[in-house]
Amino acid sequence: MYGRNGTGDSRPIAVLVGATGSGKTSMAVDLTGWLRERGVSIEIVGADARQIYRSLSIGTAKPTLREQESVPYHMLDVAEPDETFNAVLYAEEARRCVEEIYGRGAFPLVVGGSGLYIRALIEGLFEGPGADFDFRSWLEKWADREGNEALHRRLSDCDPAAASKVHPNDRKRLIRALEVFEATGRPISELRAEASPVGFTRTFYLGIEWPPEIHAGRIEERVRKMLARGMGDEASWLSTANLTEARSFEGLGYGDALALHRGEIALEECVERICRLHRHYAKRQRTWFGKIDDVFWLEPAEAEWSSLVETAGEAMRAYYHSPPTLAVQSDKESGAG
């Protein structure tokens, strides 16, 4: 049930994952309350690539002030909208938060939808040599002619272990692996294996999963609320501040919300555009999280929310107070949830 990554930090840390609009924040807040009533102190560490930006609360679906006041919540509003924040910076900041949480005698619960940010914190990131932009450009042009499959075959020839873990259409990761081999003459899989482990060895993963048709409805409801609450104003502020090229503006739907704010598109067209972006993103998230071993999946469509909170809470309480050898059965194995 626990994710393992070799040697490293064996202290307990739980991670709640799920696609955008799945209810991660609500579940996290309810879980921490349930556990607090039973004497277990929990603090939440956000893992969202957009909620780290200050002043952008509506379009990023940031936890409400009431939710933030109900439980200590970290890794929100840690960067200015004009900053370029990345997974390496996130891991450094989040790790400091986690250490402080342990120091207060509490346990961390990482909550978010950014698979890369979660991986950076839990497993650590192998940075490798710097970018070779000339070689990258050459590979990009070659892949444009020959296709991504050619990149994958090339990587399979020099690093089959890495190729087996990268989808043939994931051009960015394929090029990075080839770039590292070109620069070092060694497979990136070997270099990663030799790198000093900086992650956690015994992570407890929970996840929220909805049937696609129900999830699509939740996404539409969320998008309409975002627009009604002023997402267009946030987008306009970013535009006025000349930040439409900033990483913060890349948040799902800000460009369309700006177009609506300016009267360039109608409301329903805007809703459909943003919903489409969210659905595609949710599909990528489900693929990413589906590759994590032994997730304790919660299925709100199949059980009452309060029952899921109790089921997840009991599992987390057992995990936080368990020795490293304890194995917790997943809900799909046990039939719970």
C-alpha positions as CSV (number, residue, x, y, z in Angstrom):
1,M,0.0,0.0,0.0
2,Y,2.9,2.3,0.6
3,G,4.9,3.9,-2.2
4,R,8.6,3.1,-1.9
5,N,11.6,4.6,-3.6
6,G,14.5,2.8,-2.0
7,T,16.5,4.3,0.9
8,G,15.6,7.7,2.3
9,D,13.2,9.3,4.7
10,S,11.0,6.7,6.3
11,R,8.8,9.1,8.3
12,P,5.1,8.9,7.5
13,I,3.7,11.2,4.8
14,A,0.3,10.9,3.1
15,V,-0.7,12.2,-0.3
16,L,-4.2,12.8,-1.5
17,V,-4.4,12.9,-5.3
18,G,-7.2,13.3,-7.9
19,A,-8.1,15.1,-11.1
20,T,-9.1,18.7,-11.1
21,G,-12.6,19.2,-9.7
22,S,-12.7,15.9,-7.9
23,G,-13.1,17.4,-4.4
24,K,-9.5,17.0,-3.0
25,T,-9.7,20.1,-0.9
26,S,-13.0,19.3,0.7
27,M,-11.9,15.7,1.5
28,A,-8.6,17.0,2.9
29,V,-10.3,19.5,5.2
30,D,-12.9,16.9,6.3
31,L,-10.2,14.3,6.9
32,T,-8.0,16.6,9.0
33,G,-11.1,17.5,11.1
34,W,-12.0,13.8,11.6
35,L,-8.5,12.9,12.6
36,R,-8.1,16.0,14.9
37,E,-11.2,14.9,16.8
38,R,-9.3,11.6,17.4
39,G,-6.1,13.1,18.6
40,V,-4.1,13.1,15.3
41,S,-2.7,16.4,14.3
42,I,-2.6,17.0,10.5
43,E,-1.3,19.9,8.4
44,I,-1.9,20.2,4.7
45,V,0.8,20.9,2.1
46,G,-0.7,22.0,-1.2
47,A,0.7,20.6,-4.4
48,D,-0.9,22.7,-7.1
49,A,1.2,24.4,-9.8
50,R,-1.1,27.5,-9.9
51,Q,-2.3,27.9,-6.3
52,I,1.3,28.8,-5.4
53,Y,0.7,32.2,-7.0
54,R,-0.5,35.2,-5.0
55,S,-3.6,37.2,-6.0
56,L,-4.9,34.3,-8.1
57,S,-7.6,32.6,-6.1
58,I,-10.7,32.3,-8.2
59,G,-9.2,30.8,-11.4
60,T,-7.0,28.4,-9.5
61,A,-9.8,27.2,-7.2
62,K,-7.7,28.0,-4.2
63,P,-9.1,26.8,-0.8
64,T,-11.5,29.3,0.7
65,L,-10.5,31.4,3.7
66,R,-12.8,29.4,5.8
67,E,-11.1,26.2,4.7
68,Q,-7.6,27.7,5.3
69,E,-8.7,28.8,8.7
70,S,-10.0,25.3,9.7
71,V,-6.6,23.6,9.2
72,P,-3.0,24.7,8.8
73,Y,-2.5,25.0,5.0
74,H,0.9,25.4,3.4
75,M,2.3,26.1,-0.1
76,L,-0.4,28.6,-1.1
77,D,0.6,32.2,-2.2
78,V,4.3,31.6,-2.1
79,A,5.2,33.2,-5.4
80,E,4.4,36.4,-7.2
81,P,2.4,36.1,-10.5
82,D,5.4,37.3,-12.5
83,E,7.7,34.6,-11.1
84,T,8.6,31.4,-12.9
85,F,8.1,28.7,-10.4
86,N,9.0,25.1,-11.1
87,A,9.0,21.6,-9.5
88,V,12.5,22.0,-8.1
89,L,11.6,25.2,-6.2
90,Y,8.4,23.6,-5.1
91,A,10.2,20.6,-3.6
92,E,12.6,22.8,-1.7
93,E,9.8,25.0,-0.2
94,A,7.5,22.1,0.4
95,R,10.2,20.1,2.1
96,R,10.8,22.9,4.5
97,C,7.1,23.0,5.3
98,V,7.1,19.3,5.9
99,E,10.1,19.5,8.3
100,E,8.4,22.2,10.3
101,I,5.2,20.1,10.5
102,Y,7.2,17.2,11.9
103,G,8.8,19.6,14.3
104,R,5.4,20.6,15.7
105,G,4.6,16.9,16.3
106,A,2.1,16.8,13.5
107,F,1.8,14.8,10.3
108,P,1.8,16.1,6.7
109,L,-0.9,15.5,4.2
110,V,0.1,16.5,0.7
111,V,-2.9,17.5,-1.4
112,G,-2.9,18.4,-5.1
113,G,-3.3,17.6,-8.7
114,S,0.2,18.4,-10.0
115,G,1.8,15.0,-10.5
116,L,5.2,16.5,-11.2
117,Y,5.2,18.6,-8.0
118,I,4.2,15.6,-5.9
119,R,6.9,13.5,-7.5
120,A,9.5,16.2,-6.9
121,L,8.6,16.2,-3.2
122,I,8.1,12.5,-2.6
123,E,10.7,11.0,-4.9
124,G,13.1,13.8,-5.5
125,L,14.0,15.1,-9.0
126,F,17.1,14.2,-10.9
127,E,18.3,17.4,-12.4
128,G,21.1,16.1,-14.6
129,P,23.3,18.2,-16.9
130,G,22.1,21.6,-18.2
131,A,20.0,22.0,-21.3
132,D,21.7,21.7,-24.7
133,F,19.4,23.9,-26.7
134,D,21.0,23.2,-30.1
135,F,20.6,19.4,-29.6
136,R,17.1,19.9,-28.4
137,S,16.2,22.0,-31.5
138,W,17.7,19.3,-33.7
139,L,15.7,16.6,-32.0
140,E,12.5,18.7,-32.3
141,K,13.0,19.1,-36.0
142,W,13.8,15.5,-36.5
143,A,10.7,14.4,-34.5
144,D,8.6,16.8,-36.6
145,R,9.8,14.9,-39.7
146,E,9.9,11.3,-38.4
147,G,7.4,11.4,-35.5
148,N,7.6,10.9,-31.8
149,E,7.8,7.1,-32.3
150,A,11.3,7.7,-33.8
151,L,12.4,9.5,-30.6
152,H,11.1,6.6,-28.6
153,R,13.0,4.0,-30.7
154,R,16.1,6.1,-30.4
155,L,15.8,6.2,-26.6
156,S,15.0,2.4,-26.6
157,D,18.4,1.8,-28.3
158,C,20.5,3.7,-25.8
159,D,18.3,3.5,-22.6
160,P,15.6,0.8,-22.7
161,A,14.9,1.2,-19.0
162,A,14.0,4.8,-19.4
163,A,12.1,4.2,-22.6
164,S,9.9,1.6,-20.9
165,K,8.7,4.3,-18.5
166,V,8.0,7.1,-21.1
167,H,5.0,7.1,-23.3
168,P,5.9,7.3,-27.1
169,N,4.0,10.6,-27.4
170,D,5.7,12.3,-24.4
171,R,8.1,14.2,-26.6
172,K,9.4,16.5,-23.8
173,R,10.6,13.6,-21.6
174,L,12.0,11.6,-24.6
175,I,14.1,14.6,-25.7
176,R,15.3,15.2,-22.1
177,A,16.5,11.6,-21.8
178,L,18.2,11.7,-25.1
179,E,19.8,15.1,-24.2
180,V,21.2,13.6,-21.0
181,F,22.7,10.6,-22.9
182,E,24.2,13.0,-25.5
183,A,25.8,15.1,-22.8
184,T,27.0,12.4,-20.5
185,G,27.3,9.3,-22.6
186,R,25.3,7.4,-20.0
187,P,21.6,6.4,-19.7
188,I,19.5,8.7,-17.6
189,S,18.1,5.7,-15.8
190,E,21.6,4.8,-14.5
191,L,22.3,8.3,-13.4
192,R,19.0,8.5,-11.5
193,A,19.7,5.2,-9.8
194,E,23.0,6.5,-8.6
195,A,21.7,9.8,-7.4
196,S,21.5,10.2,-3.6
197,P,17.8,9.6,-2.6
198,V,16.2,12.7,-1.2
199,G,12.6,11.5,-1.1
200,F,10.3,9.5,1.2
201,T,10.3,5.7,1.3
202,R,7.0,5.0,2.8
203,T,4.3,7.2,1.3
204,F,0.6,6.5,1.8
205,Y,-1.4,7.5,-1.3
206,L,-5.1,8.2,-1.3
207,G,-7.1,9.2,-4.4
208,I,-10.5,10.4,-5.3
209,E,-12.1,9.0,-8.5
210,W,-15.4,9.8,-10.2
211,P,-17.0,8.2,-13.2
212,P,-16.1,10.4,-16.2
213,E,-19.7,11.6,-16.9
214,I,-20.2,12.7,-13.3
215,H,-16.8,14.3,-13.2
216,A,-17.6,16.3,-16.4
217,G,-20.7,17.7,-14.7
218,R,-18.6,18.7,-11.6
219,I,-16.1,20.4,-13.9
220,E,-18.8,22.5,-15.6
221,E,-20.3,23.5,-12.3
222,R,-16.9,24.6,-11.0
223,V,-16.1,26.6,-14.2
224,R,-19.4,28.4,-14.0
225,K,-18.8,29.4,-10.4
226,M,-15.3,30.6,-11.2
227,L,-16.6,32.9,-13.9
228,A,-19.4,34.1,-11.8
229,R,-17.0,34.9,-8.9
230,G,-14.7,37.0,-11.0
231,M,-12.2,34.9,-12.9
232,G,-12.5,37.4,-15.7
233,D,-11.4,40.2,-13.4
234,E,-8.3,38.1,-12.4
235,A,-7.5,37.6,-16.1
236,S,-7.9,41.3,-16.8
237,W,-5.6,42.2,-13.9
238,L,-2.9,39.9,-15.3
239,S,-3.3,41.4,-18.7
240,T,-3.1,45.0,-17.4
241,A,0.1,43.9,-15.5
242,N,1.5,42.6,-18.8
243,L,1.6,39.1,-17.5
244,T,-0.2,37.2,-20.3
245,E,3.1,35.5,-21.1
246,A,3.8,34.6,-17.5
247,R,3.6,31.1,-16.1
248,S,0.7,32.2,-13.9
249,F,-1.4,33.1,-16.9
250,E,-1.1,29.5,-18.2
251,G,-3.7,28.5,-15.5
252,L,-6.5,26.6,-17.2
253,G,-8.9,29.1,-18.8
254,Y,-7.4,32.5,-18.1
255,G,-7.1,33.4,-21.8
256,D,-10.7,32.5,-22.4
257,A,-11.9,34.3,-19.3
258,L,-10.1,37.4,-20.5
259,A,-11.8,37.1,-23.9
260,L,-15.2,36.9,-22.1
261,H,-14.3,39.9,-19.9
262,R,-13.5,41.9,-23.1
263,G,-16.7,40.8,-24.8
264,E,-14.9,38.9,-27.5
265,I,-16.8,35.6,-26.8
266,A,-20.2,34.7,-25.3
267,L,-20.5,33.1,-21.9
268,E,-21.5,29.7,-23.1
269,E,-18.6,29.5,-25.5
270,C,-16.3,30.5,-22.8
271,V,-17.7,27.9,-20.4
272,E,-17.3,25.2,-23.1
273,R,-13.7,26.2,-23.9
274,I,-12.6,26.2,-20.3
275,C,-14.5,22.9,-19.6
276,R,-12.7,21.3,-22.5
277,L,-9.3,22.4,-21.1
278,H,-10.2,21.0,-17.7
279,R,-11.5,17.7,-19.1
280,H,-8.3,17.2,-21.1
281,Y,-6.2,18.1,-18.1
282,A,-8.2,15.7,-15.9
283,K,-7.5,12.9,-18.4
284,R,-3.8,13.5,-18.2
285,Q,-4.0,13.6,-14.4
286,R,-5.9,10.3,-14.3
287,T,-3.2,8.8,-16.5
288,W,-0.4,10.1,-14.2
289,F,-2.0,9.0,-11.0
290,G,-3.0,5.7,-12.4
291,K,0.7,4.8,-12.6
292,I,1.1,5.1,-8.9
293,D,1.2,1.8,-7.2
294,D,-1.4,0.9,-4.5
295,V,-3.5,4.0,-4.2
296,F,-6.2,3.9,-1.6
297,W,-9.0,5.0,-4.0
298,L,-12.1,6.7,-2.7
299,E,-15.2,6.6,-5.0
300,P,-17.8,9.3,-3.9
301,A,-20.3,8.1,-6.5
302,E,-20.4,4.7,-4.8
303,A,-20.6,5.8,-1.1
304,E,-21.7,8.6,1.2
305,W,-19.1,11.3,1.6
306,S,-19.1,10.9,5.4
307,S,-18.5,7.2,5.1
308,L,-15.6,7.8,2.8
309,V,-14.1,10.3,5.2
310,E,-14.4,7.8,8.0
311,T,-12.9,5.0,5.8
312,A,-10.0,7.2,4.7
313,G,-9.5,8.5,8.2
314,E,-9.2,5.1,9.8
315,A,-6.7,4.1,7.2
316,M,-4.6,7.2,7.7
317,R,-4.7,7.0,11.4
318,A,-3.4,3.4,11.2
319,Y,-0.7,4.5,8.8
320,Y,0.5,7.5,10.7
321,H,1.0,5.4,13.8
322,S,2.3,2.3,12.1
323,P,5.8,0.9,12.0
324,P,7.3,0.8,8.5
325,T,6.4,-2.9,8.1
326,L,2.7,-2.5,8.4
327,A,0.8,-3.0,5.2
328,V,-2.6,-1.4,4.8
329,Q,-5.1,-3.0,2.4
330,S,-6.5,-0.8,-0.3
331,D,-10.2,-0.1,-0.5
332,K,-10.5,-1.9,-3.8
333,E,-8.9,-5.0,-2.4
334,S,-11.1,-4.9,0.8
335,G,-14.3,-3.8,-0.9
336,A,-14.5,-0.6,1.1
337,G,-15.6,2.8,-0.4
